[in-house]
Amino acid sequence: MRVERIALSGFRNYDEQTVQFEPAVNVICGPNAQGKTNLLEAVYLLTGAHSFRTRFDRELIGFDRDWASVQAEVESAGRSQSVKLLFQRGQRRQVTVNGAKKTSASLAGLMTAVLFSPDDLYLIKEGAAARRRLMDNAICQLRPGYAALLADYNKLYENKTRILRDWREKPSLLAALDEFSDGLARCSARMIRYRASFAERLAEAAEPIHQDFSGGREKLALGYKTVSTVTDPRAPAEQIYTQVTAHQAAHRQAELDAGQCLTGIHKDDLEITLNDVAARSFASQGQARTAALSVKLAEREIFKAETGQYPVLLLDDVLSELDSARQEFVLNRIGGGQTLITCCEDENISRRTGGRVFTVTGGSIR
């Protein structure tokens, strides 16, 4: 699985640029704020038409443009496929695959990518939202149905939040509260099963990587935490729905009093321990970074097991944040698939990886 060629028009700070990538390692160099991350963002969009940096399509369009496009030739499952994404101000995005109009969700599985940025080094120490985002981004690429569920959940959550916030001024809003709560419970029941399955696979893949990384001194474990009334997150959806509904009922008055949504899978977490101790509270900075690297590399292995091909690996200026030992560990594990690495300077990365070097300056790539 790889991106053979990508053409950008009016995308972020790129006017008209076309890049032909190597099938292995591509090193993208240049000063800060020149467009390196924008290029990786364009590649990531091919996995589902969603950015890892913004929720708003309008931010993908250059300041002096009314539209932007990302066109790419992608090699997947042994065949070349053409993908085009068109973003227009005030209109819905358009997705085309091999000349046929598609939905954003239909891109799932056509191309997969694992992104690793400096923010991910703080994955262990950050709040639960960062770890939920890790699960959601990965599952959306592997399971098209999950992306639709996540979108539905977010809409229902926004509507319920609005009711809880405004019901005192508009008491009539309460008539719809239970309907939105029920919709959230039904989405939750299915999403919990997806998340529990992914968390289990991530734990299995990350443990041996971390054992190798730490020289056998540390045991990394991951556990999925969801709504407290759910006794088995892998149980049938109807059973989970009943348990989520019970949790909602117990918190209904508290939500009305607080004016906000207090219960739901928007509070889920991926709990991470090192040697049976909570990593978020007790891991050193070095331990937390090593654990984060292990988790992200495990994500790559899951994609490989799922699709039979390594996903495109996007390393966004992450190597500069690592010491030499951690750099070498990562670089020694990126073989077998296509990798795009951004950095401010080449720093011998091309020599160490055998990669081709691209230089980005002011939205121009050479």
Disulfide bonds with the S-S distance in Angstrom:
none
